Amino acid sequence: MTAFALVAATQTAAAQPKPDPDWPCAQRRVPTISAGAVWSGPPLDQAGDWGQDFQAAELAQTLASRRTPDSEMDGLIDAFLEKVAADPSAGTKDQRLTHVFAGVFELLNTERARILDGITRYSRAQNRLAEKIRGESDKLSELKDSPAAPETDETRTLETALKWDDRIFQERRQSLTYVCETPVLLEKRAFDIGRKIQAKL
């Protein structure tokens, strides 16, 4: 390898973000949803304050809510467009639909950031529990230094604690798949809502 290639490889390696020990999910942690990945309509940063368009803000909150099923979204958007047509002084259809998605985008990004922080806290709690389990296991090994070592109140208490902590750890690990899918589902929701709104522009 030439000196130039060696320097380039070193710089590339240095530029790679270091793995976050508190991030347990397979997918890389991305702090926010990229607008360009979910929206190809009018620029959101030029849409103005969507919160001041009360009808658009109300629809944005409804669409962003995970309690709202996909099957209801088109009807909700169409009902909003009827209100837009009845009051053209409030803005054009494209302006107000852009307000709606700007609201959806901000709300979903806010919720997603909260969930990412929750996943990090979840992972830290798991790491602490893993350390506790290792400590309990080591202590039990010291007390039962041979298969013939008699059971004592201390060893029985430690065995019970170890079994309980291990059970909690395994249950949390099994639920981690669902926890890690949640940010991805929010990204998909933003994309799907964006496509539905863009179809009405």
C-alpha angles and dihedrals in degrees: 000000000000121000090250092052091047092052091046092050091048092050091048092051091048091051093056112098113248115246113264108236089205094054109089102176126103093228117075116259109253111184097214141015110256112238091216091058094058106025135048098167128099115327110279093212089062096048095090126225105335090190090068091060096076097189091049091047091051092052092045091055091049094048094045092052112099087216089071109087120224090240091067098048100085091050091050092050092048091050089052091051090054089057090048091053090049093053110034091164090075092065143288123298092252093049094051095043087051088052088054094053093042086057094046091048094051094044094049092046090051092049091045092052089052090051092048089054089048091052090052091051089047091053093048090052089051091050091051091048091049089053090050091050091051090050093049091048092049092048091049090050090053093050093045098044092160136025089247094055109123121246116250134185088260095053092045091051091048093048091051092048091047093051092047095047092046091051091052091047093052093047091051091048091052091052092049092086091061092043092052092049094059098080089047091052090052091052089051091049091053090049094048094048090047091054092048092051094044089054088062097049 
